[in-house]
Amino acid sequence: MTPVQLLVRHADAGDRAAWRGDDRDRPLSPRGWRQAEAVVVQLADHPIERILSSPLTRCVQTVEPLATTRGLTIEEEDALAEGMPLDVVQRLLRRLGDTSAVLCTHGDVIELLVTDLAHRGVVAEDALRWRKGSTWVLEGAPEIHRARYLPPPV
């Protein structure tokens, strides 16, 4: 099987405005935990060598069930944090090379990457989406030549 990077948007973490405390610590909602468990099943056919995550709680929690199931350690990666620029994320993907990995990140980061892929003709402009709990399957590392969207499993 061709190595891929699986770019996962963190699962549902409730309403940002309703959270009292540092947003970096906002946890998954009950719906988010169901999504995180369902990601394990959705990605079951994909080989995964590494799991990297934004250090924010909601991202780490999204990949915890997957890490447990696969017997892998979650590597917290600042390059996947909210607000990271496109070039930082692209450098991370290049560093991963042909390693099959899950990368859990935020909507703004996925938007930058997928929009760039659309501008390069890898993704159709009308296919731009990144719902919470969804995954983009990126093929062709380090130069992505194919990408497909997997909607949130629940």
N, C-alpha and C positions, 0 to 999 in steps of 0.2 A: 504494500500500500504506500502511496506517495506521502511523504511527510507534509503535514499541514499545521498551520497555527489556527487555533480555535479562539476567536475573539468574542468573549462573553460579556454582555452588559450585565451589571449586577442586578439581582432580583429585586422585587418590590421592597422598599424600605419605608413605606408610609409617606406621609406628608411632611416635606421639609419644614414648612412654616409652623407645623404643630409640634415639632420636636423641640424640647427644652434642653439645651446643652450644646456642646460642641458638635457641629454637623459631622465631623470626622468620625464620631462615635455612634452615629445613628445606625441602629441595628435593622435587620430584616423584619418585616411584618410577618404575621402568620402565613399570609399568601406568599410572601417572599421565600419562606422556608419550604413551602410546597414546591415552588418553582426550583429552588436549589436542589431538592431531592429529585425532581423530574429531570434536571439537567444530567444527572448520573445515567439515567436510562437513555436519554436522547443522544448522548455521546458514547454510548456503550460500544459501538462498532469502530470507534476511532482509537488508534494507538496513541497513548499520551506518555511522554517521557518526563515532562516537567509541567508544573502548575505555578504560574506567576500571577500575582494579584496586586492591584493598588493596595496601599496600606490601610485604606479606610475600612472601617468595620464591615459595612454592608457588602463590600467586594470580597473580603476575606471569608465572611460567612457564606457567601454564594458558592464558593468552591470548596468549603469544608467537607460536605458530603462526598464530593467527587474525590478529594484527596484521601479521605478515609477509605473509600471503596477501592481506590487504586494503590493504596499504600505509599502515597507520595507526600512529600512535605510541600507546604505552600511557601513560595518564595515571595516575600513582599518586595515590590519593585516601584520605586518612586516615579519611574517613567510612565507608569499606568495611572497615576493619580489624576484627579480632576484638575482641569486647567492646563495640562501639559500641552506644549506645542507639537505640531505634526512632526517636525524633524526629530524630536526626542523619541517619539514612538517609532518612527521609521528606523532610527539607529538601533533601537532594541530589537526590532524584527530582523534586521541585518545580523546583529550579534547572535541571534538564535539560529540563523542559517537554516539548515534542513532538520532541525530538531522539532519533533512533533510536540507541540506545547499548547496548553490552555493559558490564555491571558485574560484575566478579569479586570474590567475597567468601567468607565463611566460614559454616559451618553455623549458628552461633548467631545471626548477623545475619539469615540467610534465615529461620530459625525465627521470629524476632520479627516480621518483615514478613509472612510467609505466615499466621501465626497471627492477626495483626491483620486481614488480608484475610478470613480465615475468620469472625472475630467480626463483620465488617461484611457478611457474606453474599456476598462475591465468590468465595470458594473454599469448597467443601464441607469440613466438619470431617473427613470420612474420607479426604480427598485430601491431607492434610498429609504431605509428604515432601520430602527435600532431600539425596539421596544425593550422594556425591562425584562430580563431573563432570556433574551434572544441571543443567538450566536451567529457570527459570520465565520464561515469556513474559508480560510485563505490558503490558496495553493500556489506553489512556485517559488518558495523562498530561495534566495533572499529577494528575488524580484517577482512580486505577486502577478500572476497572469490569469488567475481565475478566482472568483469569489462568489460564494452563494450564501443566501440568508436562510437561517433556521428560525422560525418564529418561536416565541416562548412556549415551552411544552405544556404549560397550564396557565 
